[in-house]
Amino acid sequence: MRCAHPPYECCRYFGAILRLDVRGQSSYAIPDDNPFQGPGEAPEIWHYGLRNPFRMAFDTAPPH
């Protein structure tokens, strides 16, 4: 089935930010407090409905 609006569906990775726990495991785990843990939802998704999330950046430097 083809979606009319994939970025606005919480079961698709397109247009979404994924939140994964990758510490000390051979594969990733999903944090218990991720918001989409129900049936038909992708539990890795932390936020969805975004346009161009690839333009985001994370600053690892400590604040001044």
N, C-alpha and C positions, 0 to 999 in steps of 0.2 A: 504494500500500500504506500502510495506517495503522499507526503505531508504537504499541506498548503503553506504552512508557516513553521518550518523546522526549528528556527531559533526560539520559538515560543512554546516549545514542548519540553517537558521535564524528563522525557525518555530518550532524547537525542543529545549527542555531544556537541553538535553544531551550534555555535553561538553561546557556549556555556563555559564556565570556569569549573574545573574539576579540583576536588580537594581529596588528597590521598595521603596516607601515612606510609612512608617508605623506610622507616627506621628499623634496622636489624632483622629484616625478613627477606626471604628469597623472592617473594612477590609483594605487592602492596596490600595494605589493609584499608578499610573504609572507616573513618572516625564515626563513633557512635552518635555524635551530635550533628551529622550532616542532615540537612532538612528533608531530603527526598529519599526515604527508606521504604516507601510503600510499594504495593504490587503495581507493575507496569511503569515504574519509575527507575531511572538509572541512579543507584545510590552514590555513585562517585560525584554527581553534580552537586555543587555548592551554590551556584547562582546561574540562572539561564535567562535568555531573552536579550542578550547583548549583541551589539553590532560592532564588529571589528575588535574582539577582545585580544587579538594578537598584538595590538599596539600598546598594551599595558606593559609596565616594567616594574621590577622590584628593586628597591635600593637596599643593598646589604650594608652600607656604611652606617655607623652609629650616628645619631643626631648630634648636632653641635651643642 
